[in-house]
Amino acid sequence: MLTARIESHLASMANQGGPPVTRCPTGRIRWLPCSPMFPRSPRSATRIARRPRIAAAVTAAAASLVLTACGGTAPEVGEGADPGLIEGRSVWIGQCASCHGASGGGGRGTQLNDGRVLDRYPEIADQIALVTNGRGGMPAYAGRLSDEQIEAVVRYTREILNPAG
């Protein structure tokens, strides 16, 4: 029944100016004129054979960039540290590191380990408001994180990623 529906749909597409379809000897439906999946000439087959290599190269390059941006680990808080900073590191790893980088070096999100965040937000309440409400490409975390988690992650960025703070 499904095959009949597909054939009916393809026939209606062909009647509406879409590419005509036919069945190949194995019984599978194929598009005419020839699609990249069923090349007609050796030249088009060679062109298609190159595509997997290009796709593999692009995929490898993208994976390399992702691993570079997300690589590393978030800086440790230290033994006997304030439990709020330990929680802040946990929140950082789970919510922030994917954009800002594990060590705060940036990526899709702003770099946060260079001291500029302290210059831009000298008061911790201003940075907490940014994380809570979001702005631009920064999403709002008001509904996702508790007030305590937001304060903890902001403290982590100020005290651990920017130790001069």
N, C-alpha and C positions, 0 to 999 in steps of 0.2 A: 504494500500500500504506500509506503514511504517513497519507493522508487517511482511509482506512478505520479505522486505529487511532485517530485523533483522534475520528472520529465515534463509534466504539465507546466510547471513554473518556467523551466528553461525554454519550452516552446513559446510561451507567451512573451518571454523576454526577446526571443528572436523575432517574433511578429511585431514587436514594438521598436524595432530598429537595433536591438542588441545583437551581439555576435551569434551566428547560427551555431547549433550544436549537432553532434552526431555521436554514434556509438563506435568505439574502436573495436577491433576483432575480439578483444577479451570481454566485451560486454560493458565496459566502463563508458561513461558519458565523457566526451571531450569537446572542447570549444573549437570552432573553425572560424576564422582562419587560425592557424596553429598558435597555440599559446606557448609561453616559455617552458612549460612542463612537457610539451611534446614538440620539440624543434623539428623543423622540416629540413633544414640544411645543416651540413657539417659546421659551417661557420657559426650559426647561431648556437649549436651545441657546444662549441669551444667557448663562446662568450658565456654561456651558462655555467660551464665547468669552472670558469675562473671565479665566479661569484662566491662559492663557498670559501675559497681562500681569502677573498677580500673580507667577507663577513667574519671569518675567524680572526683575521688581523685586527679588524675594528673591535671585535669583542675582547680580544686580548688587551688592546690599548685601553679600552674603557675599564676593564677589570683592574688594570695597573693603576689607573687614575683613582679609582675608588679605594683601592688598598692603600695608596699613598695618602689620600685625604683622610681616610678613616683609620689608618694604621696606627700602631703604637698603643699605649695604654694611658689611661687617665692618671695623672700624678696621685701618688698615695697621700693619705692624710697624715699618717704617722701613728705610732703606738700611743695609747692613752690620750688621744685627741678628743676634742669635744664631739659628742654623739651627733650633734647637728651637722658638723662637717662630714662625718662618715655618711650620714644620710644624704647630704648634698652631693657627695661623690657618686653615690648610687643613683640618684636622680639624674646627675650629669651624664653618666654612662647610658642610662636608659632613654633619656629624652633629648639631650642636647648634643652629645658627641657626634651624632650622625651628620649634623650640619656644621657645627663649629670645630670639629676635629677633636680627637681624644684628649689632646693636650691643650686645646683652645687655640690652635694655630690657624683656624679658619678653614674654609672649604666653600660649601654652598652658603654658609652663614658667616658672619663677621668674625674676624680674629679677636679673641678676648684675652689673650695672655700677654699682650704687649704694653699694658698700662693705660691705653687710651680709654678703656671702659671706666677706669677710675677718674680720669680727667673729665669725661663726658657726664658721668653720674657721680659727682662727689658725695652725694647723700645716698645711702643704701635704699632709702624709700623710693627714690626715683627709678632705680634699677629694678626694684621689686614691682613697681607699677608697670614698667615695660614688659617684664616677663608675664605678669598677670593679664594685661590687656592686649599685648602684642602691638606691632606697628610695621607697616610695609611688608616685607617678606617674613617677619618674625610672627609666628602664630601666637595666639592668646592661650595661656595655660590655666586660666581661671577655673574652667570646668574639669580639667584633666588632673591637676595637682592641687593638693590642699595648701592653705596659706603657709603651713609649717614647712612643707616640701619646697615651696617657692622661695621662702626665706633661706632655707638650707642650701639650695643650689646657688642662690645669689651670693651667699657667704662663701661658698666653695670657690666661685669665680673670683671673688675679691681677695680672699685670704690664701688660697692655695695656688690658683692659676696666676695671680698677681700678688706675690708675696710682699711687695712693697706697700700694699694696701693695709 
